[in-house]
Amino acid sequence: MPVIHSTGLSSERASREEVKFPSPLHSIIFFLIITLSPFLQFYNKTIKMTPFDAHNITLVISVPLSIYAVLLAIEFKLETQNSSYLAVFRKFSLLTGALNVVLLLLTLFPVFGWFVFTIWVVYLIRALLCLYQQLFQLLALSVHQVLEVLKNNFTREQNGLPV
C-alpha cells in the first residue's frame, strides 16, 4: 500500500527553518545599498553634474558589488554544509558589503564617506588580525589537499591506471 505524505504547514515550516539568512548585518547592508543607490542620479549644482558623470560609478560600485554577491552565495552554500570555511567567508562577505556602502557614501557625501572609510579600514585590519591563524590553517589544508590529489594522479599514471 503506498504511503501518502502530508504536504501541510508542518512540512513547509520544516523546510523554511532549514534555510535562514546568514547574518542580520546583511539585511542592513542590503537596506543601505538600496536606499543610497537612487541618490546617485541627483544633480550636484556645485560641480554641475551627477555623481555618475563625476566618478566612474559603474566600475567603482559594480566590482565590489559583484564580489559581495559571489561571497554571499558562497556563504549561503557553506551555511548548509557546516563548513570550516564559513567564518572566513562570513567576515569577508560582510566586509565587501560594507565596502559597497562606504563607496556609495564616498560618492554621495565625500567628507562623511572618508570618515566611514577610515572606520572600515580599521575594522578590516582588526578582522584580518583575528582571522590570520585560521586563514593560514585553511591555506595549509588547501595546499595539502591539492598535493594529495596530484600525488594520487601521478601514482595512478605510474601504475598504469586510468586517471
Helices and strands as residue ranges (DSSP letters): H 9-18, H 24-36, G 37-41, H 51-54, H 57-81, H 86-108, H 110-159
